[in-house]
Amino acid sequence: MNLAQDGAAPGVNLNPLTCDREGGRGFDTAIDTSSDPSRDLSRDPYRDPHRINADLHCHSYFSDGTLAPSEVVARAHRNGVGLLALTDHDDVSGLSEAAAAAAELGIAFIPGVEISVSWGGETIHVVGLRIDPNDADLCAGLASVRSGRDARAREMGAQLARVGLTGAFEGAAALAGNPALVSRTHFARWLVERGTCTDVRAVFLKYLVPGRPGYVPHAWARLSEAVSWIAGAGGVAVLAHPARYKLGELALSALVEEFRNAGGLAIEVASGSHTRDQVRRFARLALAEGLEASRGSDFHSPLESHADLGFGPVLPDSVLPVWHRWV
């Protein structure tokens, strides 16, 4: 089954991609289904959430993306996204702008956030979907997470200055749309702009990962806190891009068990950075643990992201899409 096949009811935006339902990546190739006798234009695609082009993980310049929230929504609309969540890191400031743009363009919009968590020596990310961005406990929790970012960013700048890269904090801050969220990505972009490295990935490997001169460890929220803030705000907690964490099988199993016991409900099975085999692996894990599945490009920038909005792997039919509850 394709996201673009079997017909789409009026007003539903599906992506014209050829996508492997086994969990492969999509291809930038539109397909012609006009001669397909099985197409039923009267069928409501919302009855089958697999057929909706949902992108439930992306970023604006209110965290470490490069586009305004309205620009993210417009790009998603051009790419055929029908259900979108903006999930900036530890901040909900861009949601009102994104929601207004989505309403104008006719995209179903889900307010979201991505919370930074410290677990087992790793930084883990938990996405919150369909949150109330005005919930007092959630806002207080996010403020507490953000409070340490400024000191961390200044220390990163000081450490980079010690190896001859002066002005790094000021340069990174100038690239941040949100002064409370100067991140490693902003430092990386500044170092690329000044010609120190050729791309953001090269900067991370040379300066911004553990053991390198610009890396500063930080204690983020606890896993139980993040899940509690999301659930208390009426949202659903999703374990984001699990393939990115440097965890062995036993540690990953322990993480998922703790996440589920804390009230987490879904895993991001299909992420823009996941390979076909990783999609299959995490689909099996979701089924084994009784968790639902999410999909997101983790889009940050047209020039830096693994996948554009609405593109990348799709969910296998075997899993239950987390957005079934909203469509």
C-alpha positions as CSV (number, residue, x, y, z in Angstrom):
1,M,0.0,0.0,0.0
2,N,1.2,3.5,-0.8
3,L,0.5,6.8,0.9
4,A,-0.7,8.0,-2.5
5,Q,-2.7,5.0,-3.6
6,D,-6.4,3.9,-3.2
7,G,-7.7,7.4,-3.6
8,A,-8.0,10.4,-1.2
9,A,-11.1,12.1,0.0
10,P,-11.4,15.8,-0.7
11,G,-9.4,18.0,1.7
12,V,-7.0,15.3,2.7
13,N,-3.4,15.9,1.7
14,L,-1.5,12.7,1.0
15,N,2.1,12.6,-0.2
16,P,2.7,11.5,-3.8
17,L,5.5,9.1,-2.9
18,T,6.3,5.5,-3.7
19,C,6.8,4.1,-0.2
20,D,7.6,0.6,0.8
21,R,5.1,-0.5,3.4
22,E,7.8,-2.8,4.8
23,G,9.4,0.4,6.2
24,G,11.6,1.6,3.4
25,R,12.3,5.2,2.4
26,G,10.1,7.0,0.0
27,F,11.4,8.2,-3.4
28,D,10.9,11.6,-5.0
29,T,8.7,10.0,-7.7
30,A,5.1,10.9,-8.2
31,I,2.9,7.9,-9.3
32,D,-0.1,7.8,-11.5
33,T,-3.0,5.9,-9.9
34,S,-5.7,7.2,-12.2
35,S,-6.0,3.9,-14.0
36,D,-6.1,1.8,-10.8
37,P,-9.6,0.2,-10.7
38,S,-9.3,-0.4,-6.9
39,R,-9.3,3.3,-6.2
40,D,-12.4,4.3,-4.2
41,L,-12.7,8.1,-4.0
42,S,-15.6,7.8,-1.7
43,R,-13.6,6.0,0.9
44,D,-12.6,8.1,3.9
45,P,-8.8,7.7,4.3
46,Y,-9.1,8.7,8.0
47,R,-10.5,5.3,8.6
48,D,-7.0,3.9,7.9
49,P,-4.5,6.1,9.6
50,H,-1.6,4.4,7.7
51,R,-2.8,6.2,4.6
52,I,-2.3,9.7,6.1
53,N,1.0,11.4,5.4
54,A,1.7,12.3,9.0
55,D,4.9,14.1,10.1
56,L,4.9,14.4,13.9
57,H,8.4,15.6,14.6
58,C,10.0,18.8,13.2
59,H,11.6,22.0,14.4
60,S,11.4,25.7,13.8
61,Y,13.8,28.5,14.7
62,F,12.3,28.6,18.2
63,S,14.7,25.8,18.9
64,D,17.4,24.6,16.5
65,G,15.5,24.7,13.2
66,T,16.2,27.5,10.6
67,L,12.6,28.3,9.4
68,A,9.8,30.2,11.1
69,P,6.9,28.1,12.3
70,S,4.7,29.4,9.5
71,E,7.4,28.6,7.0
72,V,7.7,25.0,8.3
73,V,3.9,24.6,7.9
74,A,4.0,26.1,4.4
75,R,6.8,23.7,3.4
76,A,4.9,20.7,4.9
77,H,1.8,21.8,2.9
78,R,3.8,21.9,-0.4
79,N,5.2,18.4,0.4
80,G,1.8,16.9,0.8
81,V,1.7,16.6,4.6
82,G,-1.9,16.1,5.9
83,L,-1.1,15.9,9.7
84,L,1.7,17.9,11.2
85,A,3.2,18.4,14.7
86,L,5.7,21.1,15.5
87,T,8.0,19.7,18.2
88,D,10.6,22.3,19.2
89,H,13.1,21.4,21.8
90,D,12.0,22.3,25.3
91,D,9.9,25.2,24.1
92,V,6.3,25.8,22.9
93,S,6.6,29.4,21.7
94,G,6.2,28.6,18.0
95,L,3.0,26.6,18.4
96,S,0.5,29.5,18.0
97,E,2.1,30.7,14.8
98,A,2.2,27.2,13.4
99,A,-1.4,26.5,14.3
100,A,-2.6,29.7,12.6
101,A,-0.7,28.8,9.5
102,A,-2.0,25.3,9.5
103,A,-5.6,26.4,9.8
104,E,-5.1,28.8,6.9
105,L,-3.7,26.1,4.7
106,G,-6.0,23.3,5.8
107,I,-3.4,21.0,7.4
108,A,-4.5,19.2,10.6
109,F,-2.2,20.4,13.3
110,I,-1.1,18.8,16.5
111,P,0.7,20.9,19.2
112,G,3.9,19.2,20.3
113,V,7.3,19.6,22.0
114,E,10.5,17.6,22.3
115,I,11.9,17.3,25.8
116,S,15.5,16.7,26.6
117,V,16.1,13.9,29.1
118,S,19.2,12.5,30.8
119,W,19.2,8.7,31.0
120,G,22.0,6.3,31.5
121,G,24.7,8.8,30.4
122,E,22.8,9.6,27.2
123,T,20.7,12.5,26.2
124,I,17.3,11.0,25.3
125,H,14.5,12.9,23.6
126,V,10.8,12.5,24.4
127,V,8.3,14.0,22.0
128,G,5.0,15.1,23.5
129,L,2.0,15.2,21.1
130,R,-1.4,16.9,21.4
131,I,-0.2,18.8,24.5
132,D,-1.9,21.8,26.1
133,P,0.9,24.4,25.6
134,N,-0.6,26.5,28.4
135,D,-0.5,23.7,31.0
136,A,1.2,25.2,34.1
137,D,3.2,22.2,35.1
138,L,4.5,21.6,31.6
139,C,5.5,25.2,31.1
140,A,7.3,25.2,34.5
141,G,9.1,21.9,33.6
142,L,10.2,23.2,30.2
143,A,11.4,26.4,31.8
144,S,13.5,24.4,34.3
145,V,15.1,22.4,31.4
146,R,15.8,25.7,29.5
147,S,17.3,27.4,32.5
148,G,20.6,25.5,32.2
149,R,21.0,26.0,28.5
150,D,22.5,29.6,28.7
151,A,25.2,28.6,31.1
152,R,26.0,25.5,29.1
153,A,26.2,27.6,25.8
154,R,28.5,30.1,27.4
155,E,30.8,27.4,28.7
156,M,30.8,25.8,25.2
157,G,31.9,29.2,23.9
158,A,34.7,29.5,26.5
159,Q,36.0,26.0,25.8
160,L,36.1,26.7,22.0
161,A,37.9,30.0,22.7
162,R,40.6,28.0,24.5
163,V,41.4,26.2,21.2
164,G,41.4,29.4,19.2
165,L,37.8,29.7,18.2
166,T,37.0,33.1,19.8
167,G,33.5,34.6,19.6
168,A,31.8,31.3,19.3
169,F,29.1,32.0,21.8
170,E,28.2,35.4,20.3
171,G,28.2,33.9,16.8
172,A,26.0,31.0,17.8
173,A,23.6,33.3,19.7
174,A,23.3,35.5,16.6
175,L,22.0,32.4,14.6
176,A,19.5,31.4,17.3
177,G,15.9,32.5,16.7
178,N,15.3,31.9,20.4
179,P,17.9,33.4,22.7
180,A,17.0,31.0,25.5
181,L,17.8,28.0,23.3
182,V,21.4,28.4,22.0
183,S,22.3,24.8,21.1
184,R,25.2,22.8,19.7
185,T,23.6,23.1,16.3
186,H,23.9,26.9,16.4
187,F,27.6,26.6,17.3
188,A,28.0,24.1,14.4
189,R,26.3,26.4,11.9
190,W,28.5,29.3,13.0
191,L,31.7,27.2,12.6
192,V,30.5,26.2,9.1
193,E,29.8,29.9,8.2
194,R,33.3,31.0,9.3
195,G,34.8,28.2,7.2
196,T,36.2,26.1,10.1
197,C,34.4,23.0,8.8
198,T,32.6,22.1,5.7
199,D,29.3,21.0,7.2
200,V,27.5,20.6,10.5
201,R,28.2,16.9,10.9
202,A,31.9,17.6,10.6
203,V,31.7,20.2,13.3
204,F,30.0,17.8,15.7
205,L,32.6,15.1,15.1
206,K,35.5,17.5,15.6
207,Y,34.3,19.8,18.4
208,L,30.8,19.0,19.9
209,V,30.6,15.4,20.9
210,P,31.9,13.9,24.2
211,G,35.7,14.1,24.4
212,R,35.9,17.0,22.0
213,P,36.8,20.6,23.1
214,G,33.4,22.2,22.7
215,Y,31.3,19.5,24.4
216,V,29.8,20.4,27.7
217,P,27.7,17.8,29.5
218,H,24.4,18.8,31.0
219,A,21.8,17.3,33.3
220,W,18.4,17.5,31.6
221,A,15.0,16.3,32.9
222,R,14.5,12.9,34.3
223,L,12.6,10.5,32.1
224,S,9.7,10.2,34.5
225,E,9.5,14.0,34.8
226,A,9.2,14.5,31.0
227,V,6.6,11.8,30.6
228,S,4.6,13.2,33.5
229,W,4.7,16.7,32.2
230,I,3.4,15.5,28.8
231,A,0.7,13.3,30.3
232,G,-0.4,16.0,32.7
233,A,-0.8,18.4,29.7
234,G,-3.2,15.9,28.1
235,G,-0.5,14.7,25.6
236,V,1.0,11.4,24.5
237,A,4.7,10.7,25.2
238,V,6.7,9.3,22.3
239,L,10.3,8.0,22.5
240,A,12.0,9.8,19.7
241,H,14.4,8.4,17.1
242,P,15.6,5.4,19.2
243,A,18.3,4.4,16.7
244,R,20.3,7.5,17.5
245,Y,21.1,6.4,21.1
246,K,24.3,4.6,21.7
247,L,22.7,1.9,23.8
248,G,23.2,-1.8,23.6
249,E,20.2,-4.2,23.5
250,L,19.9,-4.6,27.2
251,A,20.2,-0.8,27.9
252,L,17.6,0.0,25.2
253,S,15.3,-2.6,26.6
254,A,15.7,-1.0,30.0
255,L,15.0,2.4,28.6
256,V,11.8,1.3,26.8
257,E,10.6,-0.5,29.9
258,E,11.2,2.5,32.1
259,F,9.5,4.8,29.5
260,R,6.5,2.5,29.3
261,N,6.2,2.2,33.1
262,A,6.3,6.0,33.4
263,G,3.3,6.3,31.1
264,G,5.0,6.5,27.7
265,L,2.7,5.3,24.9
266,A,4.6,5.2,21.6
267,I,7.9,4.9,19.9
268,E,9.1,6.9,16.8
269,V,9.4,3.8,14.6
270,A,9.8,5.8,11.4
271,S,12.3,8.7,11.8
272,G,14.0,10.6,9.0
273,S,17.3,9.2,10.1
274,H,16.2,5.6,10.3
275,T,17.2,3.0,7.8
276,R,14.8,0.4,6.5
277,D,16.2,-2.2,8.8
278,Q,15.9,0.1,11.8
279,V,12.2,0.8,11.0
280,R,11.6,-2.9,11.0
281,R,13.5,-3.4,14.2
282,F,11.6,-0.7,16.1
283,A,8.3,-1.8,14.7
284,R,9.0,-5.2,16.2
285,L,10.0,-3.6,19.5
286,A,6.8,-1.5,19.6
287,L,4.7,-4.6,19.0
288,A,6.6,-6.6,21.7
289,E,6.2,-3.8,24.2
290,G,2.6,-3.0,23.5
291,L,3.4,0.5,22.3
292,E,2.0,2.5,19.4
293,A,4.1,3.9,16.6
294,S,4.9,7.4,15.4
295,R,6.5,8.9,12.3
296,G,8.5,12.1,11.9
297,S,11.1,13.5,9.6
298,D,12.9,15.4,12.4
299,F,13.2,18.2,9.9
300,H,15.4,21.1,11.0
301,S,16.6,22.8,7.8
302,P,16.3,22.4,4.0
303,L,20.1,21.9,3.9
304,E,20.8,19.8,6.9
305,S,18.0,17.3,7.5
306,H,18.1,13.6,6.8
307,A,14.5,13.9,5.3
308,D,12.3,16.7,4.2
309,L,8.9,17.3,5.8
310,G,6.6,14.5,4.9
311,F,9.3,12.3,3.3
312,G,11.4,9.4,4.6
313,P,10.3,6.0,6.0
314,V,6.6,5.1,6.5
315,L,5.1,2.8,9.1
316,P,4.7,-0.9,8.5
317,D,1.1,-2.1,8.5
318,S,1.8,-4.2,11.5
319,V,1.9,-1.3,14.0
320,L,-0.8,1.0,15.3
321,P,-0.1,4.7,14.3
322,V,-0.2,6.9,17.4
323,W,-2.4,9.4,15.4
324,H,-5.2,6.9,15.2
325,R,-6.7,8.6,18.2
326,W,-6.9,12.0,16.5
327,V,-8.3,11.2,13.1
